[in-house]
Amino acid sequence: MASDPQTQSYLVAVGLVVVGIFGLVVVWKITKSLFKLAFWLAALCAVATLGWWLLAKEGLLPPPPFLNEPHRPSPVSDPMTA
């Protein structure tokens, strides 16, 4: 099947457009899936953190280190000014 170069160019262009659209659809599906995964992972982490906080408040677990108030050193008087 010998076709002229112009027809072959059109077929290659159409093929590239089809592959490009297919690639965009695949990327969209993966991205949408990643957004869903990130959302549910964030929701699960929030529920786990709140559960840990509640159990720590009841004394069943140690408090989460990232929810504690930062340790503030007690004020020390300067012996040079006293």
N, C-alpha and C positions, 0 to 999 in steps of 0.2 A: 504494500500500500504506500505508494509514493505520493505525498501531498506537497503542495507548494509551501514555501517558507512562511508566507503570511498566515495561512491557516494554522500552521504549526505554532506560530507565535501566539495567535489567539487562544489556541487550546492550552498552551503553557500558562498564559495569563489567567484564563478561567480556572485552571487547576490551582494556581497560586492563590487566587481569591477564595476558592473553596477551602483550601488547606488553612488559609488565614482565618476565615470565619470559624472553621472547626476549632482552631487553636484558641480563638477568643472565647468560644463557648466552653471549652475545657478549662481555661484559666478562670472564667467567671464561676463555674461550678466549684472549682477548688477553692477560690477565694471566699465564696459564699459559705462553703463548708467550714473553712478556717474561722470565719467570723462567728459562725454558730458554735464551733468548738471553743473559741476564746470566751464567748459569752457564758456558756455553761460551765466552763472551768472557773471563771470569775465568780459566778453564782455559787458554785460548790465551795470555793475557798471562803466566800463570805459566810455561808451557812456553817462551815466547819469552824471558822474563827469565832463566830457568835456562840456556837455550842461550847467551844473551849472556854470562852469568857464566862458563860453561865455556869459551867461546871467548876471553874475556878472560884467564882463568886460564892458557890455553895460549899467550897472547901474540898471538893473531890479531886481536883487537879491543881497543880501549881499554876500560877497565873502566867499567861503568855508573855514572854519577854518584850515583845514589840508593842504591847498595850500598856505596859507599866509606865508610871510617871518617871521621868529621868531623875536619877539620884542627885540631889542638890546638897553640896557640902555645907556643913554648919558654918555660920560666920565665925571667923577667928579674929580676935583683936590683935592688932599689931603691937608687940611689946615696945617698940620704939616710940609710939605715940602715946602710950599709956602713962 
